[in-house]
Amino acid sequence: MAKVIMVQGTMSNVGKSLIVAGLCRIFKQDGYKVCPFKSQNMALNSYITADGLEMGRAQVMQAEAAGIAPDVAMNPILLKPTSDLGSQVIVNGEVIGNMKAREYFEYKKKLVPEIMKAYEKLDKEYDIIVIEGAGSPAEINLKENDIVNMGMAKLADAPVILVGDIDRGGVFAQLLGTLMLLEEDERARVKGLVINKFRGDKTILDPGIEMLSEKGNVDVVGVVPYMSLNLDDEDSLTERFDGKRVNKNRFDKSVKACKNNSNLSLINNENDGEFKLDIAVIRLPHISNFTDFNVFEQTDIINLRYVNDVNSLGNPDMIILPGSKNTIGDMRWLRESGFEAKIKKLADEKNVCLDLAGMDGNKEYEERSYSSTPVFGICGGYQMLGYMIYDEEGNEEGGCIEGMGLLLIDTHICEEKTRKQISGRIGKLTGLFEALSEKEFEGYEIHMGVSESADNMDTTDNTYSPVVQKENVYGTYVHGIFDKGDIAETIIKALAERKNVNLENIDIKSYKDIKEAEYDKLADTLREFMDMDKVYEIMSV
């Protein structure tokens, strides 16, 4: 049997996923075979395993930290919201249908055998299992038939570490209030408390830490500094949407202040340098798999921003239409919000750049024309760039809608979901991103639509290029296509050359290499600010 520990939180987005990933990397470094587990995940960021099954992206990130291949057993239930009232329900990687919230609430207890089957599979294969909870274990309205927090802890007989977020304020009330609302047997499972996202002088917290231990009768096993890491986010609670992009300097300042017990007067979201390239991702109401674009955040010359107001779109160097869990609904939003008209205008018009030139103080302006703004659509965003989207059988929202007409495709939303990993070479392209031609790529497809061109060619067929293009508008079904090799670097260089920006000494890395370094940085930080001896003791290791 594997040793087990569970990480629960006082609320969503307190940092459970990162704590689990960090523990997985530490246990791996210490020589254990370790894996993550989350019985039920609600998120629009998902992944396709090698055997074509769908699971939550957070557990994929944690599996990467553990140095193992993702297995759908690590996330047996995935809920993907399709509206404010319902979700697509995925069990063991397969879609079983859409359910309203109350319908699923009454149904979920029937899934306990599937949860335990998945957990027991991992129990036989690994030395340590690190379980992640969801939301808060003290949600009174959800405690009945709970299968993801204390209900799961009981099923796995797991000790619990409870994490609170001091960055939002009220962390002592979060932690003590959660303990007070737990049943006596549940409270007994909590063996350690963690204060997460701390900035500044730790000694100021000492009286509060003593009070937590005294009133909660549970030791504080860590005060973890605020961490800015370029790793995959779980869902739409990501700080990226608020402009809180990854910033190495901010991370280093936070860790240094916590280490030295010094006051940290300023940790902000401002770029220390000057943005030279601007990439705008349209923040669709049902945006999914926005992790596709994290690779562009590794350098401070790029302003990667998520835009949900047409007035703030401006004139970016590239526009990205991301994936969507409700393509027709989001296409309608693009039209009603004014984004469609603005994107089509930028994609069509020729931009003009005025270069300042001259010698001996004689200034002259040289007019230089360059191409229209490139638009890149991924999955649902790719479908919206076409002519028509049909959903006759109501697999998403139902009905049909005209697309933006920028790519020569029509899309039919089908009941059967395409789920596969894919690799190969990009075919011949022209236009601004011509240099992507013949580049090796890898990624995965996850969509319920089939897109056909005017001559009825199925664009999902592997014998054709994964990227469809018309002038400077590009589309693909492949998630993760920017991550491998020098694909992101090629795009950045093309944008820079178009804008006459000097990128000398700029090193653009593969996203895989970036993440490996980030996992090690995460593990080093947790080792420094958590009592790992106590954590091992809690697990009886």
Buried (B, 14 or more C-beta within 10 A) or exposed (E): EBBBBBBBBBBBBBBBBBBBBBBBBBBBBBEBBBBBBBBBBBBBBBBBBEEBBBBBBBBBBBBBBBBBEBBBBBBBBBBBBBBEEBBBBBBBBEBEEBBEBEBBBEEBEEBBEBBBEBBBBBBEBBBBBBBBBBBBBBBEEBBEEBBBBBBBBEBBEBBBBBBBBBBEEEBBEBBBBBBEBBEEEBBEBBBBBBBBBBBBBBEEBEEBBEEBEEEBEBBBBBBBBBBBBBBBBBBBEBBBBEEEBBBBEBBEBBBEBBEEEBEBEEBEEEBEEEBBBBBBBBBBBBBBBBBBBBBBBBBBBBBBBBBBEBEEBEEBBBBBBBBBBBBBBBBBBBBEBEBBEBBBEBBEEEBEEEEEEEEEEEEEEEEEEBEBBBBBBBBBBBBBBBBBBBBEEEBBBEBBBEBBBBBBBBBBBBEEBBBBBBEBEBBEBEBBBEBBBEBEBBBBBBBBBBBBBEEEBEBBEEEBBBBBBBBBBBBBBBBBBBBBBBBBBBBBBBBBBBBEBEBEEBEBBBBBEBBBEBBBBBBBBBBBBBBBEBBBBBBEE
